[in-house]
Every structure is written in C-alpha cells, then in structure tokens.
Amino acid sequence: MLSHQREILILGGGPSGAAVALGLKKLGYQQITVVTEARPFKAMEGISERVVDGLKGAGFKHALENLPAPSARFVTWSGESNQANTERLIDRVAFDNALMVDLAMQGIHVIQGRVESVHSADFGHEVSVDSCGQSLLLNAEFLVEARGRAAPSAKLKRLRGAETISLLQYWQGAEQERCSAVQSFENGWAWLAADEKGRRYLQLTFDVGSTNLPEKSKLVEFCNEKLKSLSQAQPFLDNAEPTGELHARTSTPILCEEAVGDNWIRVGDAAMSVDPLSGNGIFQTLSSSLQAPAVINTLLAKPERSRLAQQFHQLRITELFYRFARIGRDFYKMEQQWPEQPFWKQRSDWPDNKPIHQQVDLASMEVCQRPVVNAGFIELVEVVTTSDQPLGIWHLSGIALAPVVKAYRASSGLNDLKLRLDGLGMSSEQQQFVLGWLRQQGASFDSSADHH
C-alpha cells in the first residue's frame, strides 16, 4: 500500500468524520488529524441493523463491541398502536468516545477542541482550534467538513425542507429495560427512549412556522402538558422526574448543493441532513462518508479527474437526500388523523410526489458511462441506469451488468444469449443468476422477441 504524505484535516469526530478518517487510513494516508468537540448536550439515538452493517463496513471495532443489544420500539401512528420492530438505543456521548478509540487504535491523530476559525484558499487551509484553553493553529492541504448541522453553510447554496424544531427533555426514573416509543399528535410527533439506568429522553418535534410555541421560560411546562396527553409517554413519565434543562435543536431537512471543491469536501449532516422521522440519521451519515475517501484520493492523486470526482460526490449526496426525504414523506402520509393541519400537510407533500421506488423494465434501461468507485479512485465506467437507479448499477453480486444488458439486446434468443454470456467468461451459476435478474426486469427469451 502506498503511503501518502498529504496533510488532511477532518473537522468533526462523529460517525461521518471518523468513517472518512478510517477510509483514508486504508488508502495509505498517514497525516490525518481529526478535531472533535464533546457534544453540548446528552442524547440518546436509535440505530437500525443497517447502521451496524455500515459501521462494520467502515472498519469500526471498539464502537461495535460496545453497542447495546436491540430493544423494543412501540409506535402509535394514525391512531393505531403496535410494537413495530426493534432498535439499538445508543448514548451518543459514549458512542462518539468509542469512535475516537477506534481512531486511536489505528494511529489517527485526534485533537479534542473547538474550531474557532477556518481560513481556506486554493493552496490549503488554516484552522484555529481552542484545545483545553490552548490555542492551536493547524494547516492542511485538504479539509473535510464533518461537524454535522453545526458546520457553517450560510454562504453555500442550500435546499431546505419544512422548518422543524425538536425540544428534548431529560427525566430520571427507576431502572428498567431499554425501550423506545414514537407517537404522533395534532401538530407534531414524539420520540421517547429510556435506558436501563432509568434515564429518559423525551423529544417533541414541531413545525416552526405554524406552532405557537411559548417564550423560553414556559417551554418546559408546555412540553410537559403535551407529554401528559400522549399514551406512549406515560410509561416514561411514571415515577420519574425531569432533570436538567430543555434543549432545542433544528430538525429541518437541508441539502447542501455545494458539497465539494478542489481541496475540500462536506460529509454527513454537513452535506445533507434528513428529517429524523425517517430514522436514518446515522445510516445516511455513513452512506455519504464511505464514498468520500475515494473522492478525496482522486482529488489529491489524480487532479485531472477532479470534476468527475466532484460530480460523483454531489450527485450521490443529492440522490441520498431525496431518497430519505421521500421515506420521511411517506411516513407522514401514513398519519391520516390531521391531514389538513399545517405540520402534516407540508410534510406529506414534500419534496415531490415521486415514489421511493419506481417500476423498472428493460425498455427504460440504458447503458451509459457514469462515475463509480474503483480501487480507491473515482473512475468513469459503463453502467446500467434505470428509472429507479438513475446513477447507475455497475455490478450486481460481482457481475458487471452493462455487458449483460448489451448481450441480451444483441441476442436472437436464449441459446444465443447463453453463448454470448459464455463469451463473457461467466460460469453456469453466474449465467443462471443474470438470467433470473433479466426475467425480473421483464425479459423474454423467445427467439422472436425484440430486445432492442
């Protein structure tokens, strides 16, 4: 493996920044510095098994070893209650600390501190950091912005969804099994969680424009009254008392339409943040971060492909944003009790009316060139695009799809197609797999069929 002596500075030590750091380390980069600051408030977050798979793919070990087991998740939505599924409830402070242990185990330099200023130019970046009262001046050739929603972006072009605010309270009660719950109400929804130590995290989400929120001094009373009216909240309130302050944070979906340049890149929530109702926060963070090391590697080592690498990152960030926005939209549409209330009406119609998945058929497929990740770089290759996969599919179970579609369209029937697949060096098992895939797309193997 090559050892790249290029200074790379990553601002933010959450899942996105940590995943990029590990990915760059795998590619041979040695001079990686991560600047991270402790979260300003305690928080619990639910993650799915897809997130666990993403953490494994990124190369985390210590963080995975310390994940809690899945726990029950109860849902009351559109007037119906059920135990929908499970989720792993993580303490974000402990989880983020475990991520930093993983980085330390890989020899990645981590600085605990607050970023005070960032000055960027074509030749590099100068970042001022306050670390335990000591002022540090860091220089880097490449900058990764991974500070989540807190990352400055006012000067960048952004797309925003409905303005949303979440109000988080802490309560303390008796020890119990970990569990979580979700419940809709007339002008918002609640997410409730408890750990085995009796700590309760009670969060209410509202629309900024249409909700008549009281002044700050009366917010706690306002939230408590709302919680007392929710059936799912009662087990979390019983024999428990509120502790600490109430925290307000934005939950507005935001897409940064300028997420990469020649010597910088934005990842995770700094590039795009989704509605928390989709339940995909850390998953989308990892999705955008796992591709970033190859983009960075291309920008640094193959500058002649800079535009291609930038196009690849921005297109995938945008595609991810709309996919998760539509997932959130469809959850909101499922709530039918208050369809005309501003909170629900705005969110059930945004970002558009396109289905999450579109019907795919062979006639709509195209073989064209698109950027992909290949051996740690962004490269232009032939892929198959569909109405459901506009960015293209390069491989399916390790088999390149473009030659398969070309062979099908050039063939005169099943026997001819098999001969063409033989010519591509496919085993009988691989041929059976791609023939099954073609049939799923509506392929016909009749000798008179028109494949064009």
N, C-alpha and C positions, 0 to 999 in steps of 0.2 A: 504494500500500500504506500502511496506517495505521502510525504509529509509536507503539508502546505504551511509555509511561514507567512501567513497573512493575518493581520490583527482584525478580529471580528468581535464586535461589542453587541451583546444582547441585553436590551432593557426590559426586565420583567422575568420573574422566576416561577411563573405558574406553569401549567401543563404545556402551553404553546412555546414559551421561551425555552423551557427545559427540553422539550422534544426536538427543537431546532438544534440546540447545543449537542445533544447526543447524536443526531443525524450528521452534523458537521464533523464530529469526532470520528464517526465511522468512515467518513470520506477522507480522513487523513489530516484534517485541520487541527493544529496544536494550540495556536494562540487565540483561544476563545475565552472571553470574560463575560460573565453574567452578573448584572446588577439587579438585586432584588430587595424589595422592602416588605416588611411584615404587613399583613392585611390590617386595615384600620379598624375592623370590627370582626367579631367571631361570626362564623356562618357554617351552616350545615348544607350539604348539597346531595341530591340523589343522583346516582350514576347507574347506567344500564350495563349489561354484559358486553354490549358493543364497545363501551368505553374501556372495559377490562381488556378486550382484544386489541384495542388501539394502543393501550399502554404497553402491552406485550410487544406489539409491532414496533413501537418506538424504542424499545430496549430498556424499559424501566424494570428493576428487580426489587429493590428495597420498598418502593411505594406499593408494588403489587403484594408483597409479602405482608404488608400491614393494612390491607384493605379489610373492612368488616364483611361478614357474611351477608347475603341478601336478606332483606326483612320485608314484612308485609306492607302493602300500599293499598289504602282504601280510597275509593272515589265516589263522590256524589255529583253527578253531572246531568243536567236536563231533568232533574227530579228523580233520577234512578241511582241507587247505591249498589256498589259491589266491591269485592276485593279484586281489583283489576289484574295486578301482577305484583312483582317484587322489584325492589331497587336496593342498591347498596348506599347507605347513608354515611357520607364521609364528613369528618371535621376538616374544613378547608385549611385551617392553620396547620394541623398535624399533617395533612396530606401534602401541602406545599413544602413543609420541612422535610418530608420523606423524599420528595423530588430532588431537593438540594443534596441530600445524602447520596442519591444516585449519581448526581453530577460529580460530587467529590470523589466517589469511588472510581470514576472514570478520569480523574485528574483534571477536571474542568475548574478553572478559577472562578470562585463565587465571591462577590462583594455585597455585604449587607449594607444598604444605604439608600438615601433618597436622591433621585435625579433632580438637580436644581436648574440646569440649563443644558440645551443641546444646540450647538452651532455646526451646521453642515455646509460643505462646499463640494465641488467636483473632485477635489483631491482627498477628501476624508472628513472625519467628524471629530469634534472636540466636545466632550461631555463633562460637566461639573457635577460631582457627587458629594453629598454630605454623609459620611460614614462614621457613625458614633461621635459626632462633633468634629471630626477631622475632614477638611476639605480636600478632595481628590480631583485631579484633572486627568481625564482619560482620553487617549487618542486612538482612533481606529480607522482602518481603511474601509470597513463595511459596517453598517448599522442595522440591527434587527429590532424593530419596534414591537414589543410584546407585552406592553403594560395594560392590556385589556381596554375596557371602556375609558379608563383614565388617561389613555395616551392622547396627547394633544392632536386635534384633527380639524380644528375650526377653519384652517386655511385650505383644506383639501375639499374636493368635490365629494359630497355625500348624498346618499338617498336615505330618507328616514321614513319609518312607518308611523303608526299612530303613537303619539306621545304618551308614554306609560311610566307610572311610578310604583315602586314596591316599598311597603313600610314593614320593617322587620322588628319584632319584639322578642325578648328572651323571657322565659318563665322557668322556674325551678320547682320540681315536684318529686314525688317518690320514685325510687328505682323501678324500672320496668323493662320490658323487651323493646328493642328498637322497632319503630314503625313510622309510617308517614301517611298523610291523607291529603286529598285535594277536594275542594268543593266550590262550586260556582254560586254566585249570588247576583242580585239585580244589577249592580254596577261594578262587578269585578269578580275576582276569584281568590281563594285562599290556598296556600300550601303550608302544611303543618308537619313537623317532624319532632321526634323525641329519641334520645339515646338511652342506653342502659343506666346512665348515671342520673337520670331524671331531668336532664336539661331539655327544654322545649324551645323550638324555633318556630315562631308563628308569623307568617308573612301574608300580607294582604296586598293585592295588586289592583290599581285603579287607573282610569283614564284621566290624564292631566286636565284636559280641556272641559270635560263635562261633569267631573266630580267636584262638588262644593266642599273641599277639604277645609277644616278649621285652621285657625292660627296654630303655630308650633306648640304653644303651651297646652293646647287642648287635643293634640293629636293622639296621645296615649288613651285618653278617655274615649275618643271617637273610635279608635281601633278596638278597644275592649268591648264596647257596646256591639260592634259588628261581630266580633268573635263569639260573644254570648248568644247570638242569634243563629249560629251555624251548628248543625247537629254533629258534623265531623269534628268540630273543635272541642266538644265537651270532654272527651277523654283526656285531652291535652290541658284543659283548664282545671279539672277536678283535683282538689288538694294540691294546687300549685299556686305560686305567687310570682308576679312579674319582677324581674331583676334587671338592673342596668337601664340604659337609655334606649329610646327608639331610634332606629337607623332608617333613613330614606335613601333610596338609590334608583337611578333610572333603569327601566327595563325596555326602553324604546328600541325596536329593531333598527340597526344602522348598517348600511353598506358603504364602505369607503371605496369610491370609484377611482381613486389614485392610490393603489396599494403597493406599488413597487417602482423603483427607479434604477439608475445605473449602479448605485452603490448603497442602496437601502431597500428594505422590504418591511411590510407590515404583516403580521400573522395573528391568528386567533381573534379575540374580540377587538383588537386594534384594527383589524382589517374588515371584519364584519361580525356583528353581534345579533343574535336572534332572540325572538320572544321566548321567555323562559317556559311558556306553556308547552312548547314543542318538546321539552325535556331533553334537548340535545346540546346543551351548553358546552360541556367538556368534549363531547363527541365531535362537534363541528370545529372546536378549537384544535383538536388533534388532526382532523381531516385537512385543515388548511396548513398545519405546521409540518406534517410528514412529507409534503411535497417541497417545502421551502429549501431544505439543504441542497437539493439538485438544482433549484433555481439559482441559489447563491453561488454554487460551484460553477455553473455556466457563466454567470455574470463576471466572476473573477478569473476563471481559467480560459474561457472561450468568449471573449468580449464581442467577437464577430457574430455571436448568436444572441446578443443582448436583447434585441427586440423580440425575438422568438421566445426567450425565457420570460420576459415581462408579459407578453401576450398570454403565455401559458398560465402564469400565476393569476393574472387579473380575471381571465375567463373562468378559471376554476373557483376563485373566490365568489364571483358573481353567480355562477351556477349553484354553488352550495347555498348561498344566501337565499336565492329564490326557492330552492327545494325545501329548505327548512321553514321559510315564510309560508309556503303553501301547506306544509304539515300543520303549522300553527293555525292557519286559516280554517282548515278542515276540522280541527278540534273545536274552534269557536263556533263553526256552523252546527256542530252536534248539539250545542246548547240551544234549545227551542223555546224556553220559557219567556225570554225577553228579547225577541229578535229586533224590536224597534228601539230598544234602549241604545243610546249613543255608543256605550262601551262595546256592546256585542255587534251592532250594525257595522261600525267602522272596521272591526277586525275580521268579520266573516266575509267581507268583500275585498280584502287586501291580501296580496299585492295585485292579483288579477283573478280571472276565472278559469285559468288553465288547470287541468287535472295534474296531480302529482306525477302520475304515470300515464303515458299516452299509448294508445294502441299501436303496435309495431307490425308492419308487414314488409315482405321483401320488396315490394314496389317502391316503398318510401326509403329504402336503404341506399346509401351512396358510398362508394369507395373514394376517399379523398385523403389529402395529406393534412395532418394535424400534429401539433407538438405533443410529445409524450416524455415521460421519464425513462431513460435508458442508461444503465450502468453509471448512475450518478450525475448524468447530464440531461439537459433538455434537447431533444432531437426531433427532427421532422420526419415522420414515417407515414405509411399508408394505414389508414384505419377505416372502420365501417361506422358511419354515422346513421342514426335513426331518429325518428321523431321523439323518442324517449331518451336517447343518448346523443344530444347534438354535438358534444365534444368528441365523440367517437369511442369505439371499442377497439383496442389494439389486439389484445389476447383474451381468450376465454379458456380457462383451465390449461394455460400454457400453449395454446394453439393460436397462431396468427389468423385472424378472421378475414382480412382483406383477400388473401389468396383463395380462401374457401368460397367466398361470395363470387369472386371472379370465375372460379372453376364451375360453379353451379350455373352461372349465367351463360357460360360458353358451351356447356354440355348439351347433348341431344337427348339424354335420358339417364336412368340410374346407372347402367353399366358404363356408359361413357364418363359419368361423373366419378365413379369409383376408380377408373383408370387415371383420371386427372388427379385424384387425391393420392393414388399410388405414386404418381409423378412428383407430388409434393413431399414424398417421403413419410407419409402418415401410416401408422400401424393400423391394424384392423380395429383395435379398441378406439383409437382416435377417430377413425372413419365413422364408426357407429355413433360416437359422441356428436360429431358435427352433423351427421345425417339427422339425428334426433333434434338437434338445435334448429336445423333448417326446416324440419317439419313443424316445429313450434312456431316458426315465423310464417307458416302457411305455404311452405314449398311443396311443389308437386314434382314427382319423378317420372311422370308419364312421358313416353318418347315424343309425344306431340305437344308437350307443354311449352309455352313460350316463357323463357327465363329472362327475357331482356326487359 
